[in-house]
Amino acid sequence: MFRYFKSDPTTHVMLFKGSKLIRQGAGDSFFHVPALTSIAALPTTVQDAQFAIKETTTDHQEIALQGDISYRISQPATTAAALDFRIDPKTHQYLTEDPEKICNRIINALKAYAHALLRDKTLEDALGLAEQLSANLLTRLQMDPSVLELGITIDGLRVLHLTPTAETRKALEADFRERLNQRADQAIYARRKAALDEERRLQETEMATEVEMEERRRELVAMQAQNKTTLAKADAKAEEMKLSPYKNIPTQALIALGLIKWAEAGANIGQLNLAPDLLTQLAGWMNTSTTKH
């Protein structure tokens, strides 16, 4: 008795008569004799599978990986040769549990690679590898022989959570808070030190300015003193030059010249004071002059 079978466009259908493949194709439809034929149906859409893996790091800490994998059957004939995807034509339900083995094989391969990547890492190192771990595991799964021989293509892998146990997480959180407090203390210390350094620089600048001003004042005083000395020397030189013509004139002549100048001044000089010694000396000179004559 013939029956009609129709599949959707995202399902690759394979019609077998015994072990011989009669026809195949995505979204295929046909008449068949159920007693003589069997039908395998392989979905070609992207499938998502979640995973949760526990591993132990090199410092004996347990860590959990959670995420998802995207895969698809890219070579239906290869997949159908490796696993039994036969269905009941009426219900379209699989006749075996083989289709579930695809996901199991992918997860098993993922566990092996995760173990290889984390076994030589400390917990702290492992926790910082989330993004790198996703890319690394994806590359390894895409090249894995056990996945390739199933005709499977891995389109994506994401490690969504990479966490330690609850006890370890609490310890890490306490340590993290302590490090945050230390960083805050260091920041406060750095700000205070910066303020003190700035204050010291200002004081040094002010002191340097005061020293420079004092040095300039000292230079100014020295210059003024030098100028006064130079002026005094100039005045003394001028007086010396004024008196130099009288240097070789006898004392008596100088006194006489002085008296002449006094006499010429006349009333302009109100009073003339002569010391006793000078009067005595003048009297002596006058006696000497009278005796000679």
C-alpha positions, 0 to 999 in steps of 0.5 A: 500500500502506497503512502505519501510522505512530505518533509519541510524545506529544512529537513534532508530526507533519505529514502531507503529500500533495505540498505539501498538509498533510493532518493534524497533531498531537502524538503523532498516528498514522495510516495512509498511503501512502508513495508518495503522502505525506511525514511531517515530525516536529518534537520539542516537548521542550526541547532543549539546545545547548552553545556555545563562542565566542571574542571579542577585547576592546578591549585585544586580549585573547582571551576564551572563552565557554562555556555552554549554551542551552535552546530548543524548537519552540513553533510547529511549523507555522512551523518546518516552513515554514522548514526541512525536517523530513521523516523516513523513516517506517520509521527515523524518521531525518531526510531532510535536515540542516535540523533541525541548522540550528536550533542553528547559527542560534541559535549564530550569533545568539549570536556576533553579540550576544556580539561586540557586548557584548564588543568595547568591554570590556577583559578585566578588565571582561569577566571580571566580566560572567558573570552579567550577560552571561547575562541580556543574551544571553538577552534579545537572543536571545529577541527576535532575528528570525532565531530568531522566524521559525523558530518557536523559543522560547529558554527559557534561556541560561547562560554557565558559563565566561568565561576568557582564554587560558592565557598571559593567565590565568597573568598575571592569576593572578600579578597577582591574587596580587600584589594579594592580597599587597598587601592582606595587607600593607595589612591588617598595616599597618592593624592596626599603625597601629590598635595604635599609634593605640590606644597613643597614645590611651591615652598621651594619656588617661593624660597628660590624667589626670595633667595633670588630677590635677596641676591639681587638686593645684595648686588644692588647694595654692592653696586650702590656702594661701588658707585659711592666709592667711585664718586668719592674717588672722583671728588677727591681727584677733582679736589686734588687737581684743584689744589695741585697748583698750590702744592709747591707754593711756600706756606707764607705765600699761601697764607698771604694769598688767603689774606688777599682773597679775604680782603677781596671778599671784604664785607662778604665775610662776617667774621675771621677766626685765626688760631693762636698757633697761626698768629704766632707763626705769622708774627715769627715770619714778620720778625724774620722779614724785618730783621732781614731788611 
